[in-house]
Amino acid sequence: MSDLRDDVRNLFEAFTGREPDGLWSAPGRANLIGEHTDYNEGFVLPFAIDRRTLVAAGARDDGVIRVASTISDEAVEVPLAELDAARGRAGWADYPLGVAWALGRSGADLAAVPGVDLVIDSNVPVGAGLSSSAAIECAVALALTDLWRLGLDRPALARVGQLAENEFVGAPTGIMDQSASLLGRPDAAVFLDCRSLESESVPLGFAAAGLAILVMDTAVSHAHATGGYGERRASCEAGARALGVAALRDLGVDDLPRAREVLDDVTFRRVRHVVTENQRVLDAVAALREEGAAAIGPLLDASHASMRDDFEISTPELDLAVETAREHGALGARMTGGGFGGAAIALAPVDAISRIQVAVDGAFAEHGFGAPEVYPVRPSEGAARDA
């Protein structure tokens, strides 16, 4: 992180000719369990990871927001008063611009606040299902609320990030990613009720149990603003309407026989995934509290099977990573993130990490897949001001 801080500070000075007013950072996240439940007003259990996005920021006196990044050679510059017209047009810069726009929609007077220069650097992998977009949104949101003296709390900033992603970027995601990035704690997960937005820090106890989470990035890229993610969300909403509930959160496992009678097969399987996944989150929280970290392995396995068979968002690469990890010592494994690519996670004894890394590399080569990246992550601290 110290190198990343130096890099982003130096880039800001090269970009603006002055020192930044401060540095802010926010982590990516891995979702331990609870996939596609967030926009169905259900439960999720993510944790912040030890990969972060940094933002160097400084006020300007001309009402312009200007953004530069190591992601692109070109800076993007938009008057704050014209952000609405810029929606969805700036590529990667839609994320930081969208946060400024969403703060305006949430009560900030964009005509009264100073302009701002933002320079962004990150070591959160892009396209891996580890929420690189939310890391950008949360770091920028924290920077702007400080620079503009908005006084917004972290749940409010999570809503700002979601609004930016939904309406400025055009990705129909829930609020889980931003909440995990803002509320994360070391060796703990964020148990979030996506209806009430009430959250609780749940100790994981991985270190004491000699366990670690291994990320297996398939390098198959995905994009939430397109295709399958939106289709799955629409299917869930259609299922809720047909069953007469406000959201799939309002259904339990006992409601599934009725759902099977009412819904077509595809919609039923989408609904079944969400309903059973909500229960798995509750079961995982109970298991962590009552039995310890090792007890959640079978729930991770069941979650992956549900995403593969009912929600149909896995890929051959994700399935291979999960199966290989299990065969070489993982207690449980599942794909994580929105699906259609990205990463899987495995809960494994620390002494099995090297064995799983070698086995997954070999399995991908044997199947003719591109080389994966396999590495451990630690549940870590959420967004913060760093300087």
N, C-alpha and C positions, 0 to 999 in steps of 0.2 A: 504493500500500500504506500510506503514512503516514496518509492520510485514513481508510482502513479501520481501521487500528489505533486512531486517535483515536475513531472512531465506536463500536467495540466496547468500548473502555475506558469511554467516557462512558455507554454503555448499561448496562454492568455496574454502574457507580456509581449510576445511576438505579434499577436493579433491586434492588440490595442495600444501598445506603447506605454502601458502603465501596469501597476500591480492590481490584482483583484481585491475587491472588498472582503472576500471570504471564500472558503472552500466548503462545499457540502458534499455528502456522499450518501448513497442508498444501495442496499444489496439486491441481488437477484434472489429468487426463492426456488425451493424445491417443494413440491406438494407431497407430503407424506401419504395422505389418503384424502379422498373427497374430490373426484374429478367430474366436472360439468354439473356439480350441485350448486355452485355459487349463484348462477343466474336463475336457478330454480328456487331461490330463497332458502336453500338448505344449509348444510354444515360442511365445513372444510377444516383441514388440519395441516397447513403449510408451515414451513420454517424458513427464516432468512438464511442465506448461505454466505460463505466467506469469499464471495466474488462480488465486486462493487463497481458502481458507476460514480465517477467524481464530476462535480461541476464547479468551475471557477466562475464567479459572477462579480460584476461591478456595475454600478449605476451610471447612466448617461443622462444628459440634460436635454435630449431632443425628442423624447416620446417614441423612440424606435427600439424594437427588440432585435438584436443581432445575434446569431447563433453560429458557432463553428465547432468542429469536432474532428477527432482522429478518424471518424467513420468516413469522412468525405473531404476532398480538397477544397470544396467551395463553401463559403459562408452564405447564410440566408439572412436577409434583412427585411423586416416588415414593420411599418408604423403600427403601434399598438391599436390605434383607432381603426385600422383596416384589417385586423386579424380575422374578422368574420368572413371577409371575401377570400381569405387565403386558405380556408378549410380544405384539407385533403389534397393540397397541391405541392407540398414541399418535401415529399419523400420522407427520409429519416427525421428531418427537422419538424415534421408534423407533431412529433411527441412533445418536444419542449414548447413549441409555439402553441400547441393545444392546451398545455397547462396554463399558460398566460391567459389564453382565451377563456378557459374554464374558470379561472379565478375571477375574471370579469363577470362571467355568468353567475358566479356565486356571491357577488356583492362588492368586489373590488372596483373602484372607480378608475378605469384605465386611462381616463383623461387627466387624472390628478396624480398618478404615480409616475416616478421617473422611468425613462427608458432603461434598457439593461443590455449589457453584453454577457453572453453565456458561452463558455468553452467547455466541452464535454469529452471525457475520456473514460474508458471502461475496460474491465477484464471479465465482465459477464458475457459468456458465449451468446452470440446472436443466433436465433433460430433453433435453439436446443430445448425449448420448453422450460427454460429457467428464468423467464420473465425479464429479459433485458429491457423490454419496453417499459415495464413498471419501474425498474430501477432508474431509468432516465426520468420518468414522470415524477417520482417521489423525491429524487435529489433536486430537481428543478423546482418542484412545489415548495420544498423546505427553504431553498435559497430565496425564492421570490417572496414567500410570506415573511421572511426575515427582512429582506431589503425594503419591502413595501410596508413593513410594520402592520401586517394584517391580523396577527394574533390568532390564527386558526389553529385548532388542536389537530391531533393526528387522525382521528376518525374523519374529520372534515376534509383534511388533505387527501385521504384515501378516496373520498367521494369526488374530489376535484380530479384526481388522476383517472378515475373511471369515466367521468364525464368527458374528459379530453379524449380518451381512447374510443369511447362509444360514438361521440358526435363530431369530433374534429378529425380523428384518424379514420373512423368508420369501421372499427372492429367491435363486434357485439360481445365483449367480454364482461365478466362479473367483477366484483370488488375484491376478490380474494388476493390477487397479486399485489395490489397496492397496500392492502392491510398487512400482509406478511412483511413487505419491505419496510413499512413504517413502524410496525409493532414488534418485530422480532427481538428475541433475547437469546443469549448464549445457552446452548444445550437445552433449548425449549422450543416447542411448537406453539403456534397461535391457533387456538380453538375458536373459530369464528362462526357465529350465527349470522348468516348473510341476509336474514330478514330484519332482525332488530339491530344488527351491527354490533351487538355485544360481543366482547372478546375476552379470552382468558388465556394466560400463559400456562402451558402444560409442560412440566419438566419431562424430558425424554430419558435422561439417565443413560445415554449411549456410552459415554466414557467410562462410567462406573461398571457397566456391564461388559466392557471389552468389545463393544460393537461400533460400527461405523456405517454411514450411508455412502454408497458408491454410485456416482453418476456414470451412466453409460450413454454417451452422446453418439447417436448413430450417424450424425452428419447429414441426415436427410432433412432438408430444410422445410419449414412449413410457414404459412402466412395466415393469421387469424382473420384478416380483412377479406379473405376470399373463401368461396366455396363451402366446404364441408362443415366448418364450424357453425356458420350461419344456418345451414340446413338442419343441423342437430338442434340448435336452439329453437328454430321454428317448429320442429317436430314436437319438442317438449311442450311448447306453448299450446300447440294444437291438442296434445293429449290432455293437458290440464283443462282446457275449455270443454272437451268432450266428456270429461269426468266431473265437471261442475265444481272445480276448485280454483282458487286464485293462483296457486302455483303448485308444482309437484311436491313441494315441502309438506303440503297438507295431506299427503297420502302416506300410509304405512304399508308394511309388507302384507298385512291382512287384507288390504284393498286390491291386491294384484289379481285374485280370481275374477273380481268384477271388471277390472281393467281389461283382462283378456277377452271377456265377452263383448265389451263395448268397442274396443279399438282394433284397427287392422294390425297385422302381424308386425310390421316394421315399427309403427308408432308404439305398440305395446312393448316391444323389446327396448326401445329408447326409454320409455317410462320405467320399465323394470330396472334398467341400470341405475337411473337416478334414485329411485326409491330404495333399492338395496344398498346403493353406495352411501346414502345418508345414514342408513343403519350401521354400515361398516365404520363410518366416522365415529359415531357414538360408541360403538363396541371397542374401537381402538383407544379412545380416550379412557374408557373404563379399564381396559387391559393395562394401559400404561400406569394407571394409578394403583391398580390392585395386584397386578402380576409382574410388571416390569417390561422392559423394552422387547425382550425376546418373544413375548407372547403375541406381538402384532404381526409376525411373519405370515401366518395363514390368511390374515385379512388382506395383506398386500397381494398375495397370490390370487385371492378371490376377486379383488378389485381389477386386476389385469384381465382375468378371464371374462369379466363382465364388460370391460371396455373393448375387448377383442371380439366377443361374440354378440353381445346385445347392442352396444353403442357403435361398434364397427369403426373404430378410429385408430386401431393399431396398424402396424405395417410388418412385413416379414422381418425387417431388420430389428424392430422393437421386440417382436416375439422371440427372435433368436437370442438377443441379448438377455432377455428375461429367463429363457429356458437354460441358457448356458450358465448364467450366474447361479441358478438353483442347483444345477448339477455339480457345481464346484464349490459348494459350501454356504451359499446365501440362505438365510432363514426365510426369506420372502423377497419377491421382486415384482415390480409393476412399471408400466409406462407412466410418465408424469407429464403434466401439461395438457394442452388442448388436443394433441394427437396429430395424426397424418405425418408423423416424422418427429424429430426432436430426440428426447432422451428418455431412458428408463432409469429407475433407481433400484438398488439392491440393499437390503439390510443384511450385513455380514459381520462375522467375527473379524476383528482387526487382523488376525493372523491368516485370514483367507483372502485378503485384498489382492496380494500379488498373484495368487493362484487364479483368481477370477479375472484379473486384468489380462493375464497371458491367455487364458482360455477363450475370452471374448474376442481378443485380437485374432487368435487362430481360427475361431469359428467363422468370423466375418471373411477372412481370407479364403477359407475353404469354400464358402458359398459365393465367392466372387463379389462381395459387397465392398464398398469403400471402407478405408480404415476408420474405426471408431476412436473416440477419445474417452478413456475410462480413468476416472480420478475420484478420490474421496472428497466430500465436502463436510464442513462442520456447521451445525446450527449456530448462528451468529447474531450479533447486535443489529438492530434496525437502523434506519436513516439517522444521520447526525450531522451537526456542523463540525467540521474538522479543523478549521482555522479561521 
